[in-house]
Every structure is written in structure tokens, then in C-alpha cells.
Amino acid sequence: MIAQIRCIARTAAVLTTTGAALILATGSALAATMITINHATVREDGAVATVEVDITYSCDADGDATALVIKVNDKNTSAGGRMMGKPTCDGKRHTNSATVTAAADSEEGFQSGDGATVVVVFLDDEAKPLEDSRQTAQLVLV
């Protein structure tokens, strides 16, 4: 009877330790990439209106994120633009501003007060979107 209790206690200890290790591993895997779109602001620089997009992101140093793409589409003027940059992937949160210029074929450009769709996504080294890294926000350009 005592041997059975000891065996059960050892099994419970192993399962508890294994469960804690799995929870820690899962927690770090879930935190591998994170993107938050904070806001988007129209900046007029002469004849060209650009959108400054503020984001907060994190990605692990040993992860697959090699690029960060930000796309902006003005819902009223149909202006659209995108930019791509290299993220700092070190597991820490970073808050950055990126400037998106409307494509050359956008006649009216970005307008303050218009609704816009902002999409941010991490890409791997083959320029493919990382699974579950896409964030989309419906914003009013200020």
C-alpha cells in the first residue's frame, strides 16, 4: 500500500513538472509575434500626403520574421500605399512610426478624416506572411 502511494506521488510529481514545462513552452511560443496598430496620422509634405502609422510589435530573435509590411487603404479616395521594413526581433516590445506614401496611381491621396484600413504583417525570408501575425485595424485618419 505504501509503495503504491509512493508510486502515485512520483507520477503526480512528474506530471506536474511536465505540465509546468509545457505551459512555459506554450507561453513563449504564443508570445513569438505580436502586433498592435496604435494610430495613423496624415502628414502633408507639399503636394504629397503620407500616412504615419504608429505600431507596437515584438518578435523572437530565433523566429522566422524577417520583414514587416504596413499597408494603408483610404476608404474614401481609394488611395493605397505600403512600406516594408526590417523588424528588430529580440523578444522585446518596440514602438515605431512608419511612413506610408500613396501609390503613384492614387489620384487624390490620403485625406485626414477619411476612414482607412491598416494592415500590418510579419513576413518570412520567402516573403510569405507568418501564420497568425496579421493585424488589421479600421481607423479614421487624423
C-alpha positions as YAML, in Angstrom:
chain: A
units: angstrom
residues:
- id: 1
  name: MET
  ca: [0.00, 0.00, 0.00]
- id: 2
  name: ILE
  ca: [2.80, 2.45, 0.90]
- id: 3
  name: ALA
  ca: [4.65, 1.50, -2.28]
- id: 4
  name: GLN
  ca: [1.52, 2.29, -4.31]
- id: 5
  name: ILE
  ca: [1.17, 5.70, -2.62]
- id: 6
  name: ARG
  ca: [4.84, 6.49, -3.32]
- id: 7
  name: CYS
  ca: [4.39, 5.45, -6.96]
- id: 8
  name: ILE
  ca: [1.30, 7.66, -7.31]
- id: 9
  name: ALA
  ca: [3.12, 10.58, -5.65]
- id: 10
  name: ARG
  ca: [6.12, 10.20, -8.03]
- id: 11
  name: THR
  ca: [3.79, 10.01, -11.04]
- id: 12
  name: ALA
  ca: [1.94, 13.13, -9.89]
- id: 13
  name: ALA
  ca: [5.25, 14.99, -9.41]
- id: 14
  name: VAL
  ca: [6.44, 14.02, -12.90]
- id: 15
  name: LEU
  ca: [3.12, 15.04, -14.46]
- id: 16
  name: THR
  ca: [3.13, 18.35, -12.58]
- id: 17
  name: THR
  ca: [6.69, 19.14, -13.68]
- id: 18
  name: THR
  ca: [5.97, 18.11, -17.26]
- id: 19
  name: GLY
  ca: [2.76, 20.16, -17.28]
- id: 20
  name: ALA
  ca: [4.59, 23.25, -16.00]
- id: 21
  name: ALA
  ca: [7.27, 22.82, -18.66]
- id: 22
  name: LEU
  ca: [4.61, 22.51, -21.37]
- id: 23
  name: ILE
  ca: [2.82, 25.62, -20.10]
- id: 24
  name: LEU
  ca: [6.08, 27.60, -20.15]
- id: 25
  name: ALA
  ca: [6.95, 26.35, -23.63]
- id: 26
  name: THR
  ca: [3.47, 27.14, -24.92]
- id: 27
  name: GLY
  ca: [3.51, 30.59, -23.31]
- id: 28
  name: SER
  ca: [6.77, 31.53, -25.01]
- id: 29
  name: ALA
  ca: [5.56, 30.15, -28.34]
- id: 30
  name: LEU
  ca: [2.39, 32.21, -28.15]
- id: 31
  name: ALA
  ca: [4.40, 35.35, -27.43]
- id: 32
  name: ALA
  ca: [6.59, 34.79, -30.52]
- id: 33
  name: THR
  ca: [4.98, 37.61, -32.53]
- id: 34
  name: MET
  ca: [2.67, 40.43, -31.51]
- id: 35
  name: ILE
  ca: [1.47, 43.48, -33.44]
- id: 36
  name: THR
  ca: [-0.69, 46.36, -32.22]
- id: 37
  name: ILE
  ca: [-1.74, 49.18, -34.55]
- id: 38
  name: ASN
  ca: [-1.83, 52.32, -32.39]
- id: 39
  name: HIS
  ca: [-2.95, 55.07, -34.81]
- id: 40
  name: ALA
  ca: [-2.49, 56.59, -38.26]
- id: 41
  name: THR
  ca: [-1.88, 60.27, -38.96]
- id: 42
  name: VAL
  ca: [-1.93, 62.09, -42.32]
- id: 43
  name: ARG
  ca: [1.18, 64.21, -42.90]
- id: 44
  name: GLU
  ca: [1.09, 66.69, -45.74]
- id: 45
  name: ASP
  ca: [4.50, 67.39, -47.20]
- id: 46
  name: GLY
  ca: [3.94, 69.70, -50.13]
- id: 47
  name: ALA
  ca: [1.76, 68.01, -52.76]
- id: 48
  name: VAL
  ca: [2.24, 64.53, -51.28]
- id: 49
  name: ALA
  ca: [0.14, 63.35, -48.34]
- id: 50
  name: THR
  ca: [1.61, 60.41, -46.45]
- id: 51
  name: VAL
  ca: [0.31, 58.43, -43.51]
- id: 52
  name: GLU
  ca: [2.43, 57.94, -40.42]
- id: 53
  name: VAL
  ca: [1.42, 54.64, -38.79]
- id: 54
  name: ASP
  ca: [2.40, 54.01, -35.17]
- id: 55
  name: ILE
  ca: [2.67, 50.35, -34.21]
- id: 56
  name: THR
  ca: [3.90, 48.28, -31.29]
- id: 57
  name: TYR
  ca: [5.34, 44.87, -32.08]
- id: 58
  name: SER
  ca: [7.53, 42.08, -30.78]
- id: 59
  name: CYS
  ca: [9.12, 39.03, -32.36]
- id: 60
  name: ASP
  ca: [11.59, 36.45, -31.11]
- id: 61
  name: ALA
  ca: [15.22, 36.53, -32.23]
- id: 62
  name: ASP
  ca: [15.04, 32.85, -33.21]
- id: 63
  name: GLY
  ca: [11.71, 33.27, -35.01]
- id: 64
  name: ASP
  ca: [11.02, 33.45, -38.73]
- id: 65
  name: ALA
  ca: [10.10, 37.16, -39.03]
- id: 66
  name: THR
  ca: [12.49, 38.88, -41.44]
- id: 67
  name: ALA
  ca: [10.28, 41.75, -42.67]
- id: 68
  name: LEU
  ca: [7.36, 43.84, -41.50]
- id: 69
  name: VAL
  ca: [4.85, 45.18, -44.04]
- id: 70
  name: ILE
  ca: [2.39, 48.02, -43.39]
- id: 71
  name: LYS
  ca: [-0.44, 48.68, -45.87]
- id: 72
  name: VAL
  ca: [-2.87, 51.63, -45.76]
- id: 73
  name: ASN
  ca: [-6.02, 51.98, -47.90]
- id: 74
  name: ASP
  ca: [-8.10, 55.16, -47.72]
- id: 75
  name: LYS
  ca: [-11.74, 54.08, -48.00]
- id: 76
  name: ASN
  ca: [-13.00, 57.38, -49.44]
- id: 77
  name: THR
  ca: [-10.33, 58.23, -52.02]
- id: 78
  name: SER
  ca: [-9.22, 54.64, -52.74]
- id: 79
  name: ALA
  ca: [-5.62, 55.77, -52.20]
- id: 80
  name: GLY
  ca: [-3.34, 52.98, -51.12]
- id: 81
  name: GLY
  ca: [0.26, 52.51, -50.21]
- id: 82
  name: ARG
  ca: [2.61, 50.17, -48.44]
- id: 83
  name: MET
  ca: [6.04, 50.08, -46.91]
- id: 84
  name: MET
  ca: [8.32, 47.28, -45.83]
- id: 85
  name: GLY
  ca: [10.99, 47.35, -43.17]
- id: 86
  name: LYS
  ca: [13.21, 45.06, -41.15]
- id: 87
  name: PRO
  ca: [11.89, 44.49, -37.62]
- id: 88
  name: THR
  ca: [14.08, 44.30, -34.54]
- id: 89
  name: CYS
  ca: [13.40, 40.77, -33.33]
- id: 90
  name: ASP
  ca: [14.75, 40.33, -29.83]
- id: 91
  name: GLY
  ca: [11.66, 39.29, -27.86]
- id: 92
  name: LYS
  ca: [11.10, 42.85, -26.57]
- id: 93
  name: ARG
  ca: [8.28, 45.25, -27.43]
- id: 94
  name: HIS
  ca: [9.14, 48.02, -29.85]
- id: 95
  name: THR
  ca: [7.00, 51.06, -30.72]
- id: 96
  name: ASN
  ca: [7.82, 52.58, -34.10]
- id: 97
  name: SER
  ca: [6.39, 55.02, -36.61]
- id: 98
  name: ALA
  ca: [6.50, 54.18, -40.29]
- id: 99
  name: THR
  ca: [5.64, 56.45, -43.20]
- id: 100
  name: VAL
  ca: [3.42, 55.07, -45.95]
- id: 101
  name: THR
  ca: [3.21, 57.03, -49.23]
- id: 102
  name: ALA
  ca: [0.24, 56.66, -51.55]
- id: 103
  name: ALA
  ca: [0.97, 54.76, -54.75]
- id: 104
  name: ALA
  ca: [1.64, 56.86, -57.84]
- id: 105
  name: ASP
  ca: [-1.71, 55.93, -59.39]
- id: 106
  name: SER
  ca: [-3.65, 57.27, -56.37]
- id: 107
  name: GLU
  ca: [-5.13, 60.49, -57.74]
- id: 108
  name: GLU
  ca: [-6.48, 62.07, -54.54]
- id: 109
  name: GLY
  ca: [-4.10, 60.58, -52.00]
- id: 110
  name: PHE
  ca: [-4.73, 60.17, -48.28]
- id: 111
  name: GLN
  ca: [-7.17, 62.60, -46.66]
- id: 112
  name: SER
  ca: [-7.44, 63.50, -42.98]
- id: 113
  name: GLY
  ca: [-10.84, 62.48, -41.62]
- id: 114
  name: ASP
  ca: [-11.25, 59.57, -44.05]
- id: 115
  name: GLY
  ca: [-11.78, 56.02, -42.89]
- id: 116
  name: ALA
  ca: [-8.88, 53.71, -43.62]
- id: 117
  name: THR
  ca: [-7.90, 50.08, -43.38]
- id: 118
  name: VAL
  ca: [-4.43, 49.49, -41.95]
- id: 119
  name: VAL
  ca: [-2.86, 46.04, -42.23]
- id: 120
  name: VAL
  ca: [0.43, 45.02, -40.60]
- id: 121
  name: VAL
  ca: [2.02, 41.60, -41.08]
- id: 122
  name: PHE
  ca: [5.35, 39.87, -40.50]
- id: 123
  name: LEU
  ca: [6.93, 38.07, -43.47]
- id: 124
  name: ASP
  ca: [9.41, 35.19, -43.50]
- id: 125
  name: ASP
  ca: [12.56, 35.00, -45.64]
- id: 126
  name: GLU
  ca: [10.47, 33.80, -48.60]
- id: 127
  name: ALA
  ca: [8.22, 36.90, -48.32]
- id: 128
  name: LYS
  ca: [5.33, 34.75, -47.09]
- id: 129
  name: PRO
  ca: [3.11, 36.05, -44.24]
- id: 130
  name: LEU
  ca: [3.78, 34.41, -40.90]
- id: 131
  name: GLU
  ca: [0.81, 32.48, -39.60]
- id: 132
  name: ASP
  ca: [-1.31, 34.45, -37.11]
- id: 133
  name: SER
  ca: [0.85, 37.59, -37.42]
- id: 134
  name: ARG
  ca: [-1.59, 39.68, -39.49]
- id: 135
  name: GLN
  ca: [-3.30, 42.60, -37.73]
- id: 136
  name: THR
  ca: [-6.00, 44.72, -39.35]
- id: 137
  name: ALA
  ca: [-7.50, 47.93, -37.99]
- id: 138
  name: GLN
  ca: [-10.29, 50.15, -39.26]
- id: 139
  name: LEU
  ca: [-9.22, 53.70, -38.36]
- id: 140
  name: VAL
  ca: [-10.09, 57.31, -39.08]
- id: 141
  name: LEU
  ca: [-7.05, 59.12, -40.45]
- id: 142
  name: VAL
  ca: [-6.27, 62.14, -38.28]
...
